[in-house]
Amino acid sequence: MICDEFITAIGYECLNSCIYNYLYNCSCNLDKSDIFFIGRGGKVYYESIGYQIYTNIYESNFNFLKKAGIHFTYKKFTDKNEAEHFLLNNIDTNLLISIRVNTRYLTYHTAFQNVIPSPHFINSLAVDITSRKIYISDGCVPTLETSIYQGWTDLDDILNAWSVYNYSCIVLNLDSIVTFRKGESAIKFLAKEEFTRFIKKYLKYNLEVNSWSYAIYRLFDDLKFCLDKFNKNELYEFTTNIVYQLKFCGFLTTKKYILEFIKNNEFYNLFYNEYDNNVAKWSHIDKHILKVGITGEHEYLDALLEKISSICNEESNILSKLMAL
């Protein structure tokens, strides 16, 4: 990869963004949402213990690579010197490297100072050992509106952030991407099939464990239960955790992938504006959740539940019309 020619596009999830940006810069005609749906990233889980709501969004990246026939390896290194040696000797080969770092130690953007320390993937494009700099591509900088970073940053800062996860990285093989391009039309067709399968399942209103309706309603049933059970600090911590999970564990991100797929598909894009407005409503739900956590008032929770019910019904109507085409 030639740094001056590399283009970093904004993504919705860091590893998906890393894979997409490598494919895009290899002239692949694929969308981020194609990767997500082919990898079946929309499966949702809810666990009452710890009140955890999350999706299959991370695993979807590996599922996609396997289905697409793109060869990859997941590597770990035992020490800093070994990891640095790997970068120096492989960055300019036919290997495309995405490293797993901890946001606590990232210094190339101030946004990382304001988020909960968490795993994050970035693409490593070049190393200048003399100046101790590394050239990176990050398509998911957690600013208020997600932004990108592409450029040189301190190598030792990145190595420190990388060390938290035992210098683990995902390495794509450039030759297999070249082969993949020849079968892109079949992959695009598969993406549409998987999108349709997901939406039909998504629309089924049922209370089975790990259905979307079960997960969201069970989460807020638990919030209702905790409203009187928790003290002020516990309730605020609980609602803050809910907001974090909805934003970063796949729930809201899944809706962004649905929106992108609608936008980029000529059969569905007439519903883009409607669904875009619905996603915007979901994106602002965090303020209402935090208000419940701060006040502890049932009236705010009742208003929140009414709002969520309205947004859910609106979303179902839009997606039902889309599936009726």
KARA-V300412 format. One line per field, one symbol per residue. phi: phi as a letter, one per 40 degrees, with the letter a starting at -180 (. if undefined). psi: psi as a letter, one per 30 degrees, with the letter a starting at -180 (. if undefined). A space follows every 10 residues. Layout:
phi=???
psi=???
//
This chain:
phi=.cdcbcbccc bbaccdcccd cccdcbgccb bcccdccccf cccbbbbccg fbbabccccd ccccdcccgc cabbbbbcac cccccccdcb cbbcbbbbbc bbcdbcbcac dccbbcdaca bbcbbabbcc cfbbcbbbcb cccdbdbbbb icaccccccc cccdbffcab bccccccccd dcbccccccc ccccccdccc cccccabcdg ccccccccdc ccccccdccc cdcccccccc cdddcccbbh cccdcccdcc ccccbccbcc cdcccdcccc cccccccccc cccccgcccc cccccccccc cccccccccc ccccc
psi=kjeffkkjkk afkeeeeeee eeeefggkik lefeeeeefh fgkkkkkejf ikklageeff eeeeeeefgj klkjlllfle eeeeeeeeff egagkjkjkj lkfegkffkf effglkklkk klkjflkjfe fhlkklkjgh khlejkalkk aklkeeeeee eefehhhklk jkjeefeeee ffgeeeeeee eeeeeeeeee eefjjlgkkg leeeeeeeef eeeeefefel leeeeeeeee eeeeeeefgf eeeeeeeeee eeegjfffff geeeeeeeee eefgfeeeee eeeeegkeee eeeeeeeeee eeeeeeeefe eeff.
//
